[in-house]
Amino acid sequence: MYKLPLLEILDISRNKVRKISKEIKSLASLRVFSIVHNRVDDLPPELCEMTKLQILKIAENPLRFKLKKVVEARKQKSHIQK
């Protein structure tokens, strides 16, 4: 779906986004992903497969409690900002 293999920074903050597609994993070079101040309540597990992702900004989203386990698992591999 996404054809931006060299994209390293993606900021979609403050856009009323409700869902992040599992196709996000095709952005293989993504290092920074910011979805601050949106309406996302769940993140695709494919985010954990993104080996170059270093910073994930997820503050101010109505994330469900179960997601915290995914975030904690990913924290061990890189730096995530809440």
WOLINTA-V63489 format. One record per pair of residues at least 12 apart in sequence whose C-alpha atoms are under 8 Angstrom apart, sorted by the first residue. I is the first residue (numbers start at 0). GAP is how many residues later the second one is. Records with the same first field share a line. If there is no record, write none. Layout:
I=GAP ; GAP
//
This chain:
0=22 ; 25
1=21 ; 22 ; 24 ; 25
2=23 ; 24
3=23
4=21 ; 22 ; 23 ; 24
5=21 ; 22 ; 23 ; 24
6=20 ; 21 ; 22 ; 23
7=21 ; 22 ; 23 ; 24
8=21 ; 22 ; 23 ; 24
9=20 ; 22 ; 23 ; 24
10=21 ; 22 ; 23 ; 24
11=22 ; 23 ; 24
12=21 ; 22 ; 23 ; 24 ; 25
13=21 ; 22 ; 23 ; 24
14=22 ; 23
15=21 ; 22 ; 23
16=21 ; 22 ; 23
17=20 ; 21 ; 22 ; 23
18=20 ; 21 ; 22 ; 23 ; 24
19=20 ; 22 ; 23 ; 24
20=23
21=22 ; 23 ; 24 ; 25
22=23
23=22 ; 23
24=21 ; 22 ; 24 ; 25
27=22 ; 23 ; 24
28=23 ; 24
29=20 ; 22 ; 23
30=21 ; 22 ; 23 ; 24
31=21 ; 22 ; 23 ; 24
32=20 ; 22 ; 23 ; 24
33=21 ; 22 ; 23 ; 24
34=21 ; 22 ; 23 ; 24
35=21 ; 22 ; 23 ; 24 ; 25
36=21 ; 22 ; 23 ; 24
37=22 ; 23
38=22 ; 23
39=21 ; 22 ; 23
40=20 ; 21 ; 22 ; 23
41=21 ; 22 ; 25
42=24
44=25
47=22 ; 26
52=25
53=24 ; 25 ; 26
54=23 ; 24 ; 25 ; 26
55=23 ; 24 ; 25 ; 26
56=23 ; 24 ; 25
57=23 ; 24
58=22 ; 23
//
